[in-house]
Amino acid sequence: MEVRPRSMSRQHRLLWFVLTTAVYLLHQDVWFWSEARPLVLGFLPVGLAYHAGYCLLASVLLWGLTRFTWPAHLDEDARR
């Protein structure tokens, strides 16, 4: 199986940088620190629900980063 080098354009690099920065900034959720209400689904404090959603978003971002931006030369070194 031939491994082709992945090349990303400047726009793609900028897009991944902006997405990563946005997810980082979303982690700084100062707006839910002092409130346990409203309850999401009737039992889950809003801050906990926010972090559950954040974890899903971060997981999707990390999947995308490893799927689309992983350096191809690292795979070549592992096959030797």
PDB file of N, CA, C and O in Angstrom, chain B, residues numbered from 101:
ATOM      1  N   MET B 101       0.833  -1.165   0.000  1.00  0.00           N
ATOM      2  CA  MET B 101       0.000   0.000   0.000  1.00  0.00           C
ATOM      3  C   MET B 101       0.888   1.242   0.000  1.00  0.00           C
ATOM      4  O   MET B 101       1.772   1.389   0.843  1.00  0.00           O
ATOM      5  N   GLU B 102       0.645   2.097  -0.926  1.00  0.00           N
ATOM      6  CA  GLU B 102       1.441   3.315  -1.043  1.00  0.00           C
ATOM      7  C   GLU B 102       0.858   4.416  -0.159  1.00  0.00           C
ATOM      8  O   GLU B 102      -0.351   4.648  -0.147  1.00  0.00           O
ATOM      9  N   VAL B 103       1.727   5.078   0.568  1.00  0.00           N
ATOM     10  CA  VAL B 103       1.303   6.183   1.418  1.00  0.00           C
ATOM     11  C   VAL B 103       1.655   7.474   0.703  1.00  0.00           C
ATOM     12  O   VAL B 103       2.823   7.759   0.439  1.00  0.00           O
ATOM     13  N   ARG B 104       0.638   8.241   0.398  1.00  0.00           N
ATOM     14  CA  ARG B 104       0.869   9.523  -0.255  1.00  0.00           C
ATOM     15  C   ARG B 104       0.926  10.626   0.788  1.00  0.00           C
ATOM     16  O   ARG B 104       0.148  10.615   1.741  1.00  0.00           O
ATOM     17  N   PRO B 105       1.834  11.574   0.623  1.00  0.00           N
ATOM     18  CA  PRO B 105       1.905  12.673   1.595  1.00  0.00           C
ATOM     19  C   PRO B 105       0.649  13.536   1.519  1.00  0.00           C
ATOM     20  O   PRO B 105       0.146  13.844   0.439  1.00  0.00           O
ATOM     21  N   ARG B 106       0.169  13.907   2.671  1.00  0.00           N
ATOM     22  CA  ARG B 106      -0.989  14.785   2.725  1.00  0.00           C
ATOM     23  C   ARG B 106      -0.496  16.224   2.684  1.00  0.00           C
ATOM     24  O   ARG B 106       0.367  16.623   3.467  1.00  0.00           O
ATOM     25  N   SER B 107      -1.044  16.978   1.780  1.00  0.00           N
ATOM     26  CA  SER B 107      -0.685  18.388   1.730  1.00  0.00           C
ATOM     27  C   SER B 107      -1.945  19.206   1.994  1.00  0.00           C
ATOM     28  O   SER B 107      -3.009  18.950   1.431  1.00  0.00           O
ATOM     29  N   MET B 108      -1.793  20.180   2.852  1.00  0.00           N
ATOM     30  CA  MET B 108      -2.927  21.015   3.193  1.00  0.00           C
ATOM     31  C   MET B 108      -2.658  22.426   2.699  1.00  0.00           C
ATOM     32  O   MET B 108      -1.538  22.934   2.761  1.00  0.00           O
ATOM     33  N   SER B 109      -3.713  23.028   2.213  1.00  0.00           N
ATOM     34  CA  SER B 109      -3.574  24.410   1.768  1.00  0.00           C
ATOM     35  C   SER B 109      -3.569  25.336   2.977  1.00  0.00           C
ATOM     36  O   SER B 109      -3.894  24.932   4.094  1.00  0.00           O
ATOM     37  N   ARG B 110      -3.206  26.543   2.738  1.00  0.00           N
ATOM     38  CA  ARG B 110      -3.174  27.542   3.800  1.00  0.00           C
ATOM     39  C   ARG B 110      -4.567  27.757   4.395  1.00  0.00           C
ATOM     40  O   ARG B 110      -4.700  27.982   5.598  1.00  0.00           O
ATOM     41  N   GLN B 111      -5.612  27.687   3.548  1.00  0.00           N
ATOM     42  CA  GLN B 111      -6.976  27.872   4.032  1.00  0.00           C
ATOM     43  C   GLN B 111      -7.388  26.742   4.970  1.00  0.00           C
ATOM     44  O   GLN B 111      -8.054  26.982   5.977  1.00  0.00           O
ATOM     45  N   HIS B 112      -6.993  25.508   4.645  1.00  0.00           N
ATOM     46  CA  HIS B 112      -7.316  24.374   5.510  1.00  0.00           C
ATOM     47  C   HIS B 112      -6.603  24.484   6.852  1.00  0.00           C
ATOM     48  O   HIS B 112      -7.195  24.201   7.893  1.00  0.00           O
ATOM     49  N   ARG B 113      -5.355  24.888   6.836  1.00  0.00           N
ATOM     50  CA  ARG B 113      -4.624  25.078   8.087  1.00  0.00           C
ATOM     51  C   ARG B 113      -5.278  26.159   8.943  1.00  0.00           C
ATOM     52  O   ARG B 113      -5.415  26.004  10.156  1.00  0.00           O
ATOM     53  N   LEU B 114      -5.673  27.238   8.310  1.00  0.00           N
ATOM     54  CA  LEU B 114      -6.333  28.315   9.035  1.00  0.00           C
ATOM     55  C   LEU B 114      -7.669  27.849   9.607  1.00  0.00           C
ATOM     56  O   LEU B 114      -8.015  28.191  10.738  1.00  0.00           O
ATOM     57  N   LEU B 115      -8.420  27.067   8.826  1.00  0.00           N
ATOM     58  CA  LEU B 115      -9.697  26.541   9.303  1.00  0.00           C
ATOM     59  C   LEU B 115      -9.511  25.667  10.539  1.00  0.00           C
ATOM     60  O   LEU B 115     -10.249  25.821  11.513  1.00  0.00           O
ATOM     61  N   TRP B 116      -8.538  24.751  10.521  1.00  0.00           N
ATOM     62  CA  TRP B 116      -8.293  23.892  11.680  1.00  0.00           C
ATOM     63  C   TRP B 116      -7.818  24.700  12.880  1.00  0.00           C
ATOM     64  O   TRP B 116      -8.171  24.388  14.017  1.00  0.00           O
ATOM     65  N   PHE B 117      -7.022  25.732  12.635  1.00  0.00           N
ATOM     66  CA  PHE B 117      -6.570  26.595  13.726  1.00  0.00           C
ATOM     67  C   PHE B 117      -7.743  27.345  14.354  1.00  0.00           C
ATOM     68  O   PHE B 117      -7.843  27.434  15.578  1.00  0.00           O
ATOM     69  N   VAL B 118      -8.624  27.880  13.521  1.00  0.00           N
ATOM     70  CA  VAL B 118      -9.795  28.610  14.028  1.00  0.00           C
ATOM     71  C   VAL B 118     -10.718  27.669  14.793  1.00  0.00           C
ATOM     72  O   VAL B 118     -11.214  28.028  15.861  1.00  0.00           O
ATOM     73  N   LEU B 119     -10.956  26.476  14.268  1.00  0.00           N
ATOM     74  CA  LEU B 119     -11.814  25.512  14.972  1.00  0.00           C
ATOM     75  C   LEU B 119     -11.221  25.117  16.320  1.00  0.00           C
ATOM     76  O   LEU B 119     -11.936  25.053  17.320  1.00  0.00           O
ATOM     77  N   THR B 120      -9.918  24.853  16.348  1.00  0.00           N
ATOM     78  CA  THR B 120      -9.269  24.486  17.601  1.00  0.00           C
ATOM     79  C   THR B 120      -9.327  25.632  18.610  1.00  0.00           C
ATOM     80  O   THR B 120      -9.581  25.406  19.793  1.00  0.00           O
ATOM     81  N   THR B 121      -9.097  26.842  18.153  1.00  0.00           N
ATOM     82  CA  THR B 121      -9.166  28.004  19.031  1.00  0.00           C
ATOM     83  C   THR B 121     -10.584  28.220  19.551  1.00  0.00           C
ATOM     84  O   THR B 121     -10.771  28.552  20.722  1.00  0.00           O
ATOM     85  N   ALA B 122     -11.578  28.034  18.694  1.00  0.00           N
ATOM     86  CA  ALA B 122     -12.971  28.199  19.121  1.00  0.00           C
ATOM     87  C   ALA B 122     -13.348  27.172  20.188  1.00  0.00           C
ATOM     88  O   ALA B 122     -14.014  27.511  21.166  1.00  0.00           O
ATOM     89  N   VAL B 123     -12.930  25.932  20.008  1.00  0.00           N
ATOM     90  CA  VAL B 123     -13.234  24.907  21.013  1.00  0.00           C
ATOM     91  C   VAL B 123     -12.506  25.216  22.312  1.00  0.00           C
ATOM     92  O   VAL B 123     -13.056  25.004  23.392  1.00  0.00           O
ATOM     93  N   TYR B 124     -11.288  25.709  22.224  1.00  0.00           N
ATOM     94  CA  TYR B 124     -10.565  26.099  23.431  1.00  0.00           C
ATOM     95  C   TYR B 124     -11.302  27.224  24.167  1.00  0.00           C
ATOM     96  O   TYR B 124     -11.463  27.170  25.386  1.00  0.00           O
ATOM     97  N   LEU B 125     -11.739  28.224  23.437  1.00  0.00           N
ATOM     98  CA  LEU B 125     -12.446  29.344  24.058  1.00  0.00           C
ATOM     99  C   LEU B 125     -13.794  28.912  24.638  1.00  0.00           C
ATOM    100  O   LEU B 125     -14.224  29.441  25.664  1.00  0.00           O
ATOM    101  N   LEU B 126     -14.450  27.972  24.000  1.00  0.00           N
ATOM    102  CA  LEU B 126     -15.721  27.470  24.534  1.00  0.00           C
ATOM    103  C   LEU B 126     -15.527  26.724  25.852  1.00  0.00           C
ATOM    104  O   LEU B 126     -16.468  26.600  26.636  1.00  0.00           O
ATOM    105  N   HIS B 127     -14.336  26.236  26.098  1.00  0.00           N
ATOM    106  CA  HIS B 127     -14.082  25.526  27.350  1.00  0.00           C
ATOM    107  C   HIS B 127     -14.090  26.478  28.540  1.00  0.00           C
ATOM    108  O   HIS B 127     -14.333  26.054  29.670  1.00  0.00           O
ATOM    109  N   GLN B 128     -13.829  27.746  28.302  1.00  0.00           N
ATOM    110  CA  GLN B 128     -13.810  28.742  29.373  1.00  0.00           C
ATOM    111  C   GLN B 128     -15.235  29.224  29.641  1.00  0.00           C
ATOM    112  O   GLN B 128     -15.589  30.345  29.276  1.00  0.00           O
ATOM    113  N   ASP B 129     -16.034  28.404  30.263  1.00  0.00           N
ATOM    114  CA  ASP B 129     -17.467  28.696  30.435  1.00  0.00           C
ATOM    115  C   ASP B 129     -17.747  29.397  31.765  1.00  0.00           C
ATOM    116  O   ASP B 129     -18.280  28.779  32.687  1.00  0.00           O
ATOM    117  N   VAL B 130     -17.404  30.637  31.870  1.00  0.00           N
ATOM    118  CA  VAL B 130     -17.605  31.375  33.121  1.00  0.00           C
ATOM    119  C   VAL B 130     -19.080  31.674  33.381  1.00  0.00           C
ATOM    120  O   VAL B 130     -19.429  32.075  34.491  1.00  0.00           O
ATOM    121  N   TRP B 131     -19.945  31.495  32.401  1.00  0.00           N
ATOM    122  CA  TRP B 131     -21.348  31.853  32.568  1.00  0.00           C
ATOM    123  C   TRP B 131     -22.148  30.822  33.352  1.00  0.00           C
ATOM    124  O   TRP B 131     -23.263  31.137  33.770  1.00  0.00           O
ATOM    125  N   PHE B 132     -21.662  29.644  33.571  1.00  0.00           N
ATOM    126  CA  PHE B 132     -22.417  28.614  34.305  1.00  0.00           C
ATOM    127  C   PHE B 132     -21.808  28.288  35.663  1.00  0.00           C
ATOM    128  O   PHE B 132     -22.212  27.304  36.282  1.00  0.00           O
ATOM    129  N   TRP B 133     -20.872  29.060  36.140  1.00  0.00           N
ATOM    130  CA  TRP B 133     -20.178  28.719  37.373  1.00  0.00           C
ATOM    131  C   TRP B 133     -21.057  28.807  38.609  1.00  0.00           C
ATOM    132  O   TRP B 133     -20.944  27.964  39.499  1.00  0.00           O
ATOM    133  N   SER B 134     -21.914  29.783  38.690  1.00  0.00           N
ATOM    134  CA  SER B 134     -22.682  29.997  39.915  1.00  0.00           C
ATOM    135  C   SER B 134     -24.126  29.533  39.821  1.00  0.00           C
ATOM    136  O   SER B 134     -24.886  29.718  40.772  1.00  0.00           O
ATOM    137  N   GLU B 135     -24.521  28.949  38.727  1.00  0.00           N
ATOM    138  CA  GLU B 135     -25.913  28.529  38.535  1.00  0.00           C
ATOM    139  C   GLU B 135     -26.004  27.017  38.335  1.00  0.00           C
ATOM    140  O   GLU B 135     -25.296  26.440  37.510  1.00  0.00           O
ATOM    141  N   ALA B 136     -26.879  26.400  39.099  1.00  0.00           N
ATOM    142  CA  ALA B 136     -27.154  24.980  38.877  1.00  0.00           C
ATOM    143  C   ALA B 136     -28.449  24.816  38.094  1.00  0.00           C
ATOM    144  O   ALA B 136     -28.765  23.724  37.623  1.00  0.00           O
ATOM    145  N   ARG B 137     -29.172  25.870  37.962  1.00  0.00           N
ATOM    146  CA  ARG B 137     -30.440  25.840  37.245  1.00  0.00           C
ATOM    147  C   ARG B 137     -30.331  26.707  36.016  1.00  0.00           C
ATOM    148  O   ARG B 137     -29.581  27.682  36.051  1.00  0.00           O
ATOM    149  N   PRO B 138     -31.006  26.431  34.964  1.00  0.00           N
ATOM    150  CA  PRO B 138     -32.072  25.457  34.807  1.00  0.00           C
ATOM    151  C   PRO B 138     -31.514  24.050  34.678  1.00  0.00           C
ATOM    152  O   PRO B 138     -30.349  23.848  34.335  1.00  0.00           O
ATOM    153  N   LEU B 139     -32.362  23.103  34.956  1.00  0.00           N
ATOM    154  CA  LEU B 139     -31.983  21.705  34.811  1.00  0.00           C
ATOM    155  C   LEU B 139     -32.290  21.251  33.388  1.00  0.00           C
ATOM    156  O   LEU B 139     -33.366  21.532  32.858  1.00  0.00           O
ATOM    157  N   VAL B 140     -31.364  20.567  32.788  1.00  0.00           N
ATOM    158  CA  VAL B 140     -31.544  20.027  31.448  1.00  0.00           C
ATOM    159  C   VAL B 140     -32.158  18.640  31.592  1.00  0.00           C
ATOM    160  O   VAL B 140     -31.675  17.822  32.374  1.00  0.00           O
ATOM    161  N   LEU B 141     -33.197  18.380  30.855  1.00  0.00           N
ATOM    162  CA  LEU B 141     -33.953  17.123  30.910  1.00  0.00           C
ATOM    163  C   LEU B 141     -34.544  16.880  32.305  1.00  0.00           C
ATOM    164  O   LEU B 141     -34.889  15.750  32.649  1.00  0.00           O
ATOM    165  N   GLY B 142     -34.655  17.932  33.091  1.00  0.00           N
ATOM    166  CA  GLY B 142     -35.283  17.835  34.389  1.00  0.00           C
ATOM    167  C   GLY B 142     -34.399  17.360  35.525  1.00  0.00           C
ATOM    168  O   GLY B 142     -34.839  17.375  36.675  1.00  0.00           O
ATOM    169  N   PHE B 143     -33.161  16.935  35.254  1.00  0.00           N
ATOM    170  CA  PHE B 143     -32.315  16.408  36.329  1.00  0.00           C
ATOM    171  C   PHE B 143     -30.847  16.787  36.221  1.00  0.00           C
ATOM    172  O   PHE B 143     -30.110  16.644  37.197  1.00  0.00           O
ATOM    173  N   LEU B 144     -30.405  17.260  35.083  1.00  0.00           N
ATOM    174  CA  LEU B 144     -28.990  17.500  34.847  1.00  0.00           C
ATOM    175  C   LEU B 144     -28.686  18.994  34.966  1.00  0.00           C
ATOM    176  O   LEU B 144     -29.248  19.794  34.218  1.00  0.00           O
ATOM    177  N   PRO B 145     -27.809  19.380  35.889  1.00  0.00           N
ATOM    178  CA  PRO B 145     -27.456  20.804  35.997  1.00  0.00           C
ATOM    179  C   PRO B 145     -26.898  21.321  34.674  1.00  0.00           C
ATOM    180  O   PRO B 145     -26.221  20.596  33.945  1.00  0.00           O
ATOM    181  N   VAL B 146     -27.190  22.579  34.379  1.00  0.00           N
ATOM    182  CA  VAL B 146     -26.842  23.134  33.072  1.00  0.00           C
ATOM    183  C   VAL B 146     -25.323  23.116  32.834  1.00  0.00           C
ATOM    184  O   VAL B 146     -24.887  22.893  31.705  1.00  0.00           O
ATOM    185  N   GLY B 147     -24.523  23.343  33.864  1.00  0.00           N
ATOM    186  CA  GLY B 147     -23.070  23.313  33.687  1.00  0.00           C
ATOM    187  C   GLY B 147     -22.558  21.935  33.310  1.00  0.00           C
ATOM    188  O   GLY B 147     -21.652  21.802  32.487  1.00  0.00           O
ATOM    189  N   LEU B 148     -23.143  20.909  33.918  1.00  0.00           N
ATOM    190  CA  LEU B 148     -22.748  19.539  33.595  1.00  0.00           C
ATOM    191  C   LEU B 148     -23.187  19.161  32.181  1.00  0.00           C
ATOM    192  O   LEU B 148     -22.450  18.495  31.454  1.00  0.00           O
ATOM    193  N   ALA B 149     -24.373  19.581  31.802  1.00  0.00           N
ATOM    194  CA  ALA B 149     -24.855  19.318  30.441  1.00  0.00           C
ATOM    195  C   ALA B 149     -23.969  20.037  29.414  1.00  0.00           C
ATOM    196  O   ALA B 149     -23.667  19.492  28.353  1.00  0.00           O
ATOM    197  N   TYR B 150     -23.561  21.262  29.744  1.00  0.00           N
ATOM    198  CA  TYR B 150     -22.673  22.013  28.856  1.00  0.00           C
ATOM    199  C   TYR B 150     -21.363  21.257  28.654  1.00  0.00           C
ATOM    200  O   TYR B 150     -20.887  21.129  27.527  1.00  0.00           O
ATOM    201  N   HIS B 151     -20.785  20.760  29.735  1.00  0.00           N
ATOM    202  CA  HIS B 151     -19.518  20.050  29.617  1.00  0.00           C
ATOM    203  C   HIS B 151     -19.671  18.714  28.904  1.00  0.00           C
ATOM    204  O   HIS B 151     -18.740  18.270  28.233  1.00  0.00           O
ATOM    205  N   ALA B 152     -20.806  18.073  29.032  1.00  0.00           N
ATOM    206  CA  ALA B 152     -21.045  16.841  28.270  1.00  0.00           C
ATOM    207  C   ALA B 152     -21.055  17.159  26.773  1.00  0.00           C
ATOM    208  O   ALA B 152     -20.444  16.442  25.980  1.00  0.00           O
ATOM    209  N   GLY B 153     -21.741  18.221  26.394  1.00  0.00           N
ATOM    210  CA  GLY B 153     -21.749  18.642  24.993  1.00  0.00           C
ATOM    211  C   GLY B 153     -20.376  19.077  24.527  1.00  0.00           C
ATOM    212  O   GLY B 153     -19.974  18.798  23.397  1.00  0.00           O
ATOM    213  N   TYR B 154     -19.657  19.763  25.406  1.00  0.00           N
ATOM    214  CA  TYR B 154     -18.301  20.202  25.071  1.00  0.00           C
ATOM    215  C   TYR B 154     -17.393  19.000  24.819  1.00  0.00           C
ATOM    216  O   TYR B 154     -16.591  19.013  23.884  1.00  0.00           O
ATOM    217  N   CYS B 155     -17.515  17.969  25.642  1.00  0.00           N
ATOM    218  CA  CYS B 155     -16.688  16.762  25.458  1.00  0.00           C
ATOM    219  C   CYS B 155     -16.976  16.103  24.109  1.00  0.00           C
ATOM    220  O   CYS B 155     -16.057  15.633  23.437  1.00  0.00           O
ATOM    221  N   LEU B 156     -18.230  16.070  23.721  1.00  0.00           N
ATOM    222  CA  LEU B 156     -18.572  15.518  22.409  1.00  0.00           C
ATOM    223  C   LEU B 156     -17.964  16.366  21.286  1.00  0.00           C
ATOM    224  O   LEU B 156     -17.416  15.829  20.323  1.00  0.00           O
ATOM    225  N   LEU B 157     -18.064  17.680  21.416  1.00  0.00           N
ATOM    226  CA  LEU B 157     -17.493  18.576  20.413  1.00  0.00           C
ATOM    227  C   LEU B 157     -15.976  18.414  20.333  1.00  0.00           C
ATOM    228  O   LEU B 157     -15.418  18.351  19.237  1.00  0.00           O
ATOM    229  N   ALA B 158     -15.309  18.348  21.478  1.00  0.00           N
ATOM    230  CA  ALA B 158     -13.853  18.174  21.499  1.00  0.00           C
ATOM    231  C   ALA B 158     -13.463  16.829  20.890  1.00  0.00           C
ATOM    232  O   ALA B 158     -12.447  16.735  20.202  1.00  0.00           O
ATOM    233  N   SER B 159     -14.253  15.799  21.133  1.00  0.00           N
ATOM    234  CA  SER B 159     -13.967  14.482  20.546  1.00  0.00           C
ATOM    235  C   SER B 159     -14.067  14.518  19.033  1.00  0.00           C
ATOM    236  O   SER B 159     -13.234  13.933  18.340  1.00  0.00           O
ATOM    237  N   VAL B 160     -15.069  15.194  18.518  1.00  0.00           N
ATOM    238  CA  VAL B 160     -15.224  15.312  17.063  1.00  0.00           C
ATOM    239  C   VAL B 160     -14.066  16.116  16.471  1.00  0.00           C
ATOM    240  O   VAL B 160     -13.541  15.766  15.414  1.00  0.00           O
ATOM    241  N   LEU B 161     -13.674  17.183  17.148  1.00  0.00           N
ATOM    242  CA  LEU B 161     -12.539  17.978  16.670  1.00  0.00           C
ATOM    243  C   LEU B 161     -11.264  17.140  16.639  1.00  0.00           C
ATOM    244  O   LEU B 161     -10.533  17.172  15.649  1.00  0.00           O
ATOM    245  N   LEU B 162     -10.986  16.394  17.699  1.00  0.00           N
ATOM    246  CA  LEU B 162      -9.768  15.585  17.737  1.00  0.00           C
ATOM    247  C   LEU B 162      -9.803  14.472  16.699  1.00  0.00           C
ATOM    248  O   LEU B 162      -8.771  14.133  16.120  1.00  0.00           O
ATOM    249  N   TRP B 163     -10.980  13.899  16.457  1.00  0.00           N
ATOM    250  CA  TRP B 163     -11.106  12.906  15.393  1.00  0.00           C
ATOM    251  C   TRP B 163     -10.755  13.546  14.055  1.00  0.00           C
ATOM    252  O   TRP B 163     -10.002  12.976  13.266  1.00  0.00           O
ATOM    253  N   GLY B 164     -11.307  14.742  13.802  1.00  0.00           N
ATOM    254  CA  GLY B 164     -11.034  15.430  12.545  1.00  0.00           C
ATOM    255  C   GLY B 164      -9.570  15.787  12.390  1.00  0.00           C
ATOM    256  O   GLY B 164      -9.007  15.668  11.301  1.00  0.00           O
ATOM    257  N   LEU B 165      -8.954  16.222  13.471  1.00  0.00           N
ATOM    258  CA  LEU B 165      -7.532  16.567  13.400  1.00  0.00           C
ATOM    259  C   LEU B 165      -6.675  15.351  13.079  1.00  0.00           C
ATOM    260  O   LEU B 165      -5.764  15.433  12.256  1.00  0.00           O
ATOM    261  N   THR B 166      -6.962  14.222  13.724  1.00  0.00           N
ATOM    262  CA  THR B 166      -6.151  13.035  13.439  1.00  0.00           C
ATOM    263  C   THR B 166      -6.485  12.434  12.080  1.00  0.00           C
ATOM    264  O   THR B 166      -5.616  11.844  11.438  1.00  0.00           O
ATOM    265  N   ARG B 167      -7.702  12.571  11.642  1.00  0.00           N
ATOM    266  CA  ARG B 167      -8.110  11.995  10.352  1.00  0.00           C
ATOM    267  C   ARG B 167      -7.578  12.804   9.170  1.00  0.00           C
ATOM    268  O   ARG B 167      -7.132  12.236   8.172  1.00  0.00           O
ATOM    269  N   PHE B 168      -7.627  14.139   9.287  1.00  0.00           N
ATOM    270  CA  PHE B 168      -7.341  14.974   8.128  1.00  0.00           C
ATOM    271  C   PHE B 168      -6.021  15.728   8.197  1.00  0.00           C
ATOM    272  O   PHE B 168      -5.566  16.235   7.171  1.00  0.00           O
ATOM    273  N   THR B 169      -5.392  15.824   9.352  1.00  0.00           N
ATOM    274  CA  THR B 169      -4.149  16.597   9.432  1.00  0.00           C
ATOM    275  C   THR B 169      -2.965  15.783   9.926  1.00  0.00           C
ATOM    276  O   THR B 169      -1.880  16.333  10.114  1.00  0.00           O
ATOM    277  N   TRP B 170      -3.145  14.500  10.137  1.00  0.00           N
ATOM    278  CA  TRP B 170      -2.055  13.658  10.627  1.00  0.00           C
ATOM    279  C   TRP B 170      -0.930  13.626   9.599  1.00  0.00           C
ATOM    280  O   TRP B 170      -1.194  13.382   8.422  1.00  0.00           O
ATOM    281  N   PRO B 171       0.306  13.863  10.003  1.00  0.00           N
ATOM    282  CA  PRO B 171       1.429  13.860   9.058  1.00  0.00           C
ATOM    283  C   PRO B 171       1.663  12.459   8.479  1.00  0.00           C
ATOM    284  O   PRO B 171       1.814  11.490   9.224  1.00  0.00           O
ATOM    285  N   ALA B 172       1.692  12.366   7.183  1.00  0.00           N
ATOM    286  CA  ALA B 172       1.840  11.075   6.510  1.00  0.00           C
ATOM    287  C   ALA B 172       3.207  10.449   6.775  1.00  0.00           C
ATOM    288  O   ALA B 172       3.323   9.224   6.786  1.00  0.00           O
ATOM    289  N   HIS B 173       4.231  11.248   6.986  1.00  0.00           N
ATOM    290  CA  HIS B 173       5.563  10.678   7.186  1.00  0.00           C
ATOM    291  C   HIS B 173       5.645   9.859   8.479  1.00  0.00           C
ATOM    292  O   HIS B 173       6.504   8.986   8.597  1.00  0.00           O
ATOM    293  N   LEU B 174       4.784  10.122   9.426  1.00  0.00           N
ATOM    294  CA  LEU B 174       4.774   9.314  10.658  1.00  0.00           C
ATOM    295  C   LEU B 174       4.272   7.901  10.384  1.00  0.00           C
ATOM    296  O   LEU B 174       4.739   6.943  11.000  1.00  0.00           O
ATOM    297  N   ASP B 175       3.335   7.773   9.474  1.00  0.00           N
ATOM    298  CA  ASP B 175       2.849   6.443   9.095  1.00  0.00           C
ATOM    299  C   ASP B 175       3.911   5.675   8.329  1.00  0.00           C
ATOM    300  O   ASP B 175       4.034   4.460   8.489  1.00  0.00           O
ATOM    301  N   GLU B 176       4.675   6.364   7.504  1.00  0.00           N
ATOM    302  CA  GLU B 176       5.738   5.701   6.741  1.00  0.00           C
ATOM    303  C   GLU B 176       6.819   5.169   7.677  1.00  0.00           C
ATOM    304  O   GLU B 176       7.324   4.066   7.472  1.00  0.00           O
ATOM    305  N   ASP B 177       7.176   5.935   8.693  1.00  0.00           N
ATOM    306  CA  ASP B 177       8.198   5.491   9.640  1.00  0.00           C
ATOM    307  C   ASP B 177       7.743   4.259  10.430  1.00  0.00           C
ATOM    308  O   ASP B 177       8.563   3.405  10.766  1.00  0.00           O
ATOM    309  N   ALA B 178       6.460   4.162  10.723  1.00  0.00           N
ATOM    310  CA  ALA B 178       5.944   3.037  11.502  1.00  0.00           C
ATOM    311  C   ALA B 178       5.926   1.744  10.675  1.00  0.00           C
ATOM    312  O   ALA B 178       5.975   0.654  11.245  1.00  0.00           O
ATOM    313  N   ARG B 179       5.859   1.846   9.363  1.00  0.00           N
ATOM    314  CA  ARG B 179       5.799   0.659   8.518  1.00  0.00           C
ATOM    315  C   ARG B 179       7.174   0.082   8.218  1.00  0.00           C
ATOM    316  O   ARG B 179       7.273  -1.025   7.688  1.00  0.00           O
ATOM    317  N   ARG B 180       8.203   0.788   8.538  1.00  0.00           N
ATOM    318  CA  ARG B 180       9.565   0.298   8.245  1.00  0.00           C
ATOM    319  C   ARG B 180      10.034  -0.669   9.277  1.00  0.00           C
ATOM    320  O   ARG B 180      11.152  -1.175   9.185  1.00  0.00           O
TER     321      ARG B 180
END
